[in-house]
Amino acid sequence: HEIILEKLSRLTSDYSASITEYPEVHTYQSSTVLVETHKIVLKGGFLNLLHILYDLETKEKIGRIVSVDYFTETDRKTKLKSLYLRIYIQNYRNLTSNEEN
């Protein structure tokens, strides 16, 4: 959790974006596997968010990106639209052999 947050902080700083949501990790465990799902919401320009996503997929190796979507929200006071990127990253751990993916 902390490693992902550290890498995201660096990337958002590099690409002029911000982390708007990073709730606690959702975990699922069966008798053989542990799955950790991280939900991340970033705010910024389209190309900057795309660069962050590319770096997460190719360079950072922080887990498997399982879902991505862009969405906009309008600020009620200023009437300005902001672009957001929602990312779901999963890490799998085999409980029978201590392997991590």
C-alpha positions as CSV (number, residue, x, y, z in Angstrom):
1,H,0.0,0.0,0.0
2,E,2.7,2.4,0.9
3,I,4.9,1.5,-2.0
4,I,2.1,2.1,-4.5
5,L,1.3,5.5,-2.8
6,E,5.0,6.5,-3.0
7,K,5.3,5.7,-6.7
8,L,1.9,7.4,-7.4
9,S,3.1,10.5,-5.6
10,R,6.2,10.7,-7.7
11,L,4.3,10.1,-10.9
12,T,1.6,12.7,-10.2
13,S,4.3,15.2,-9.3
14,D,6.2,14.5,-12.5
15,Y,3.1,14.8,-14.7
16,S,1.2,17.6,-12.9
17,A,-1.7,15.5,-11.7
18,S,-3.1,14.8,-8.2
19,I,-4.4,11.8,-6.3
20,T,-8.0,12.4,-5.3
21,E,-8.9,9.0,-3.9
22,Y,-6.9,6.1,-2.5
23,P,-9.1,4.2,-0.1
24,E,-7.9,1.2,1.9
25,V,-7.0,-2.0,0.1
26,H,-9.8,-4.5,-0.5
27,T,-8.7,-8.1,0.1
28,Y,-10.2,-11.4,-0.8
29,Q,-8.8,-14.7,0.5
30,S,-9.6,-18.2,-0.4
31,S,-7.8,-21.3,0.8
32,T,-5.1,-21.0,-1.9
33,V,-4.9,-17.3,-3.0
34,L,-4.9,-13.8,-1.5
35,V,-6.1,-11.0,-3.8
36,E,-5.5,-7.4,-2.9
37,T,-7.3,-4.7,-5.0
38,H,-6.2,-1.1,-4.9
39,K,-8.6,1.6,-6.2
40,I,-6.9,4.8,-7.3
41,V,-8.5,8.0,-8.6
42,L,-6.3,10.7,-10.2
43,K,-7.1,14.1,-11.5
44,G,-5.3,15.9,-14.4
45,G,-5.1,16.5,-18.1
46,F,-5.7,13.7,-20.5
47,L,-2.1,13.3,-21.8
48,N,-0.6,13.6,-18.3
49,L,-3.0,10.9,-17.0
50,L,-2.2,8.7,-20.0
51,H,1.6,9.0,-19.3
52,I,1.0,8.0,-15.6
53,L,-1.0,5.0,-16.7
54,Y,1.6,4.0,-19.3
55,D,4.4,4.3,-16.6
56,L,2.3,2.2,-14.2
57,E,1.8,-0.5,-16.8
58,T,5.4,-0.6,-18.2
59,K,7.9,0.7,-15.7
60,E,6.6,0.5,-12.1
61,K,5.6,-3.1,-11.8
62,I,3.3,-2.5,-8.8
63,G,0.6,-5.0,-9.8
64,R,-1.8,-6.0,-12.5
65,I,-3.9,-3.2,-13.9
66,V,-7.4,-4.8,-14.2
67,S,-9.6,-1.9,-15.0
68,V,-9.3,1.7,-16.1
69,D,-11.8,4.4,-16.9
70,Y,-11.8,8.1,-17.5
71,F,-14.7,10.3,-16.3
72,T,-15.4,14.0,-15.8
73,E,-17.1,15.9,-13.0
74,T,-18.3,19.5,-13.0
75,D,-17.6,21.7,-10.0
76,R,-21.0,23.2,-9.0
77,K,-19.5,26.5,-7.8
78,T,-17.1,27.2,-10.7
79,K,-18.9,25.2,-13.4
80,L,-15.5,23.9,-14.5
81,K,-15.2,20.3,-15.7
82,S,-12.3,18.2,-14.4
83,L,-11.0,14.9,-15.9
84,Y,-10.4,11.9,-13.6
85,L,-8.7,8.5,-14.2
86,R,-9.9,5.6,-12.0
87,I,-7.5,2.6,-11.9
88,Y,-7.9,-0.8,-10.2
89,I,-4.7,-2.6,-9.5
90,Q,-4.6,-6.2,-8.2
91,N,-1.8,-8.2,-6.5
92,Y,-2.2,-12.0,-6.2
93,R,-0.4,-14.1,-3.6
94,N,-0.4,-17.9,-3.8
95,L,-0.8,-19.0,-0.2
96,T,0.4,-22.5,-0.9
97,S,3.8,-21.6,-2.3
98,N,4.4,-18.0,-1.1
99,E,4.6,-16.7,-4.7
100,E,3.5,-13.1,-5.4
101,N,2.1,-11.8,-8.8
